[in-house]
Amino acid sequence: MSKEITDKIYTAFDEMSQRSTRPRRLIAERLIQLANSGHDFTTDDLWQELRSLDPKIGRATVFRSIEKLVDKGLLDRIEFADGTHHYRVCGGTHHHHLTCTQCHRVVEVDLCLPTEQLNAIGNQTHFKIEGHSLSLFGRCETCRS
């Protein structure tokens, strides 16, 4: 993952609070590791991991931090067909995800609806579309064999 993503994560944490606390540093460092590995995570799994490093880290601190990073566009919330979700540091470029309904493998997809189609939907429904999310589900090659 690029130095740019690392800088954006640290900057986002600086903007969230004037204080650089140990919990915030631990969260930022772990997210950078996850970004470098390309792995997705649940907030609960992240909290449990961080508790092994700092037993006093609050669940609410972790959950609030993750939601703020999603709001800033630094984390993507990945929805699965079964209603669960994970998070992933993706890098901020517009894309969508394809998820396996069996093993929960996640693949980034550089595919989008054409602007004309989004405009037509907006005109038909009398909405001004401000953004969109496309969720694709299926079974990966490994799970099909």
N, C-alpha and C positions, 0 to 999 in steps of 0.2 A: 504494500500500500504506500502511497506517496507521502512525502514529507508534508505536502499540502493538507492531507486529511488529518495527520497528527496535529499540525498547527491549528486546524479548524476545531478539532475536539478540545484542545487546551484553551483556545480563544472562547469557545462557547462556555466552558466552565468558568473562565474568568468573568464573562458577562453575566453569568447566573448569580454570582456572589462576589463580594469584595474580599472574602476570606478564602485562602487556599488551605482547606482543611485536609487532614489525612484521608478521610473517606472519599472526598472528591478526587484527590490525586489517585487513590486506588482504583476508583471507577474509571477514570480517564486512562490510566495505564492498562487496565484490563481490556477496555474497548479498543485501544490501539493494537494490543496483541490479537484480539479477535479480528480486527480489520486486516492485519497482516496475514492471518491464516485463512481468511475468507469464510470463517464459520459463523453460523447464526446461533442465537441463544434466546432463552426465555428470561424474563426479569427475575423470576424466582431462582433459576439456576445460577444466574449471575450473583444474586444476593447470597446464596449459599456458598458459592466459591469465595466471595469477598469476606464472608464471616470467618472462613478458615484463616484469613490473614489478619482480620480485625474483628473479634467477636462482638464488639460494641457497635458495629456499623448498622444503622437503622434500615429496615426494609423500606420505609417511606422515602428515605434519602435516595436509595437506589431507584425506586420506581419513579419518583419525581424527576430525577436526573435523566432517566431514559425518555420519559415523555417530553421533556424540554428539548432533548436532542432530536426527537422525531419532529417536533414543531419547527425546529430550525433546519430540517431537511438533511441532517447528518446521519440519521438512522432511518432505515426503512422498516415498516411493520409489514411482515409477510403473513398473509392469511392462508390457512390450510382449509381443505374441503370439509374437514370435520369440525370447523369452527374455532380451532385453536390458532395461535399465532406465535411467531418468533420475531426477533429483531436482527438486523444485519447492518453493518457499516458498509455502505455501497459506494460512496464517493460523490454523491450529489448530482450525477448526470441522470437525465430522465430515462427511465427504463421500467420494465415490468418483470414479474417473476412467474415462472412455471414451477409448480410444486407437485411432487409425487404423492398420490393419495395413499400409497402403501408405506413407503419408507421415509417420507417427508424430505426427500432430497430437493434442493432448491437450485434452479438454474435462472440466471439473469437473461432476459430476452430484450433485444434491441428492436422492438416492434411497437407500433402505436397506430391508433386510428387516425386516418387522415383528417386534417383540420377541417376540410369541407364537410366531412361526416359529423364531426363534433358541432360545427356551426348549424348543420341541418337539424340535429337533435335539439339544439338550443332553440332554434326558430320554431320547430314543431311543438315544443313544450312550453314556449315563452319563458325560457330560462336564459340567463347569461352564464354560460359555463365558465367556471373559474379554475377548474382543475379536474383531474380524473385519475382513476385507478383501475387497472385491468388485472383481474386474477384469472390465471389459467391453471387447470388441474388435469392430471393424467397419471399414468403409471410409467415409470422410467423403464428403460431396456432391461435392467437387472431384475426388477420386480416382475416383469412380464415373462421372463424365462424360467 
